[in-house]
Amino acid sequence: MDHGVKVASVLAYSFSRRCSYIAESDSAVKEKAIQIGFVLGGFLSDAGWYSDAEKVFLSCLQLCTLHDEILHWFRAVECCVRLLHVRNGNCKYHLGEETFKLAQSYMDKLAKHGQQANKAALYGELCALLFAKSHYDEAYKWCIEAMKEITVGLPVKVVVDVLRQASKACVVKREFKKAEQLIKHAVYLAREHFGAKHPKYSDTLLDYGFYLLNVDNICQSVAIYQTALDIRQSVFGGKNIHVATAHEDLAYSSYVHQYSSGKFDNALFHAERAIGIITHILPEDHLLLASSKRVKALILEEIAIDCHNKETEQRLLQEAHDLHLSSLQLAKKAFGEFNVQTAKHYGNLGRLYQSMRKFKEAEEMHIKAIQIKEQLLGQEDYEVALSVGHLASLYNYDMNQYENAEKLYLRSIAIGKKLFGEGYSGLEYDYRGLIKLYNSIGNYEKVFEYHNILANWNRLRDRQFSVTDALEFALKHWSSLLKSAHTDECVLNSYQHVYGMFSSAHIFNWVFQKTPTFSLLSKEPTLQKVCKRTLNKTV
């Protein structure tokens, strides 16, 4: 594929033609073709060749509709789940909504005939769709429904994917303890069942990196993203959409990590690699380019700010401007004006206009971003705090509106401390902003106060745990508990804490039957006590 051979397209086209030839054949022939299509489409989907996988699954779905009977209704539901997955991956969200409705219609048919299909995978894919569209409340609701559907007979892959989506939904709802338990268990399951070099394991690592980035463990997130990228490159080669996604995630986390140092070479490399891969294999107006271009624009802006050559600075800022505008247009086309993703792009343009010394335009963009985020996410969300802090910086450094800037800084600080605690990395910029502000207005008592606060903050940051501990801790978090079944009350409480994340006895039972280590330990008397206690709580 890296050499331009369109193997995936040839396979998908051949299968679709074959399906058209057997439309008049008997049910057994069509059933065999559907099963082959699921294998072929699954392979293409796992490889990131979503358009070709979509063609295969549409052909399977067409075969399913030729027989109005229970077996083919089950097949149609499974086909819709797979189709929804590839449409989510290819950012075809409007078609994804239609696919979910079609799956529901087949579910209703089955229910009328006393049949039930498991809904975990379908609800998990719906959660992914809603998450991508920034409908976070709905995504959270459906991830709970997906968790309820986890039963003993489900494939490990489905359970891992549900846990991943549930974790991401919890992250954006700022329920970090739940998110941590869910993603750490997904990482553990993926590694134990698929191995440390499998793409499914890399999927869980990317979502673990997302969690770490959002709880301000930035160094750790960079290490995790690098591991995920290494796995994907070894499996998929260079010009692959999964590799591009990993490059982009690593680019952004590296940008955040190196923000204070100004060393953005590594971040820029990965951002450009992501854009290069996506433009090589997808159309120039594909939505996946919006976030990659946004990341590169953020990096270019910071490089321009530190540049001592005026001509180079202007060129970099203009390139960043073009990238931000392109990203904004792609987001508005996909999501509309009133969306968190669109608001992020407005906020990014606001920062850029400040760097370009277009202060009125910057103010307008920041206010737009704040208004949209507040209405969608509430007054005290992390995203709101970011935009509030950026507007405060504009007022403080460039517009001399010190009273407004002070109020905004204090609001941003309050949100950051409430969500992430006293050691939150973003507090540094607000503290430094207030020191500059109080210096400007001659309030030296406050200057001294915030110098002390900043010094205390630095001491807190120095105590952050080592980057090398992140992945090891995630895996050992489970295995250490699983391998030490002692009878003391402390260990019993630890087990109950781990299993307290599960919302039903079905999930608890699934873990014990599907995970070898759990199955072995479930025979221990101590663990049997835990089972009884936990099941009594969850039933």
Number of C-alpha atoms within 10 A of each C-alpha: 12 10 6 9 9 10 10 20 17 11 16 23 13 12 22 17 11 13 21 12 10 14 14 12 10 10 16 9 13 21 17 11 19 25 13 15 25 20 13 20 30 21 14 22 23 16 17 19 22 24 18 22 30 23 19 32 30 19 22 28 22 17 23 23 13 13 14 9 12 14 12 22 23 21 21 24 26 21 27 26 26 24 29 28 25 27 24 22 22 20 19 16 19 12 14 25 17 13 22 20 13 16 23 16 14 20 20 16 17 19 12 10 9 8 12 13 15 17 21 25 24 26 24 29 29 26 29 29 25 22 19 17 18 20 18 23 17 14 29 24 14 24 27 18 18 25 24 17 22 27 19 17 10 15 12 19 16 15 25 23 22 28 26 28 30 27 30 29 30 23 22 22 17 17 14 21 12 18 25 21 21 24 28 26 24 31 27 21 23 25 19 15 16 14 13 16 16 17 23 23 24 26 23 27 28 24 24 30 30 23 24 22 19 17 19 18 21 23 22 22 30 25 21 26 26 22 20 30 26 17 22 27 18 13 16 18 14 16 21 22 24 26 25 26 24 25 28 28 28 29 30 24 25 27 27 20 23 17 13 10 8 14 17 19 15 13 25 23 15 24 30 19 20 32 23 15 19 23 15 14 13 15 11 12 13 15 19 24 24 22 25 27 24 26 29 26 28 23 26 23 23 21 19 22 16 11 14 9 9 11 10 13 21 17 13 21 23 18 16 26 22 15 23 25 20 17 27 25 18 20 25 16 12 19 17 13 15 15 20 25 25 26 27 25 25 26 27 27 28 28 26 26 21 21 20 19 13 14 19 13 16 25 23 16 24 27 18 18 30 24 16 21 26 16 13 18 19 13 16 17 20 22 22 26 24 21 28 24 27 26 27 30 26 25 21 23 16 14 14 15 15 20 13 13 25 21 13 22 24 17 19 26 22 16 20 23 14 14 16 18 14 17 20 19 21 17 23 18 17 24 20 14 21 24 20 16 24 19 15 15 11 11 12 13 11 15 20 14 11 19 16 12 14 19 12 13 18 14 11 14 14 10 9 11 12 11 15 12 11 19 20 9 13 19 18 13 16 18 14 11 15 16 12 10 17 14 13 9 10 9 17 18 12 13 19 16 13 15 21 16 17 19 17 20 20 18 20 21 16 18 23 17 15 17 15 13 15 17 14 13 17 19 10 13 13 17 21 13 14 19 20 10 13 20 16 10 13 15 9
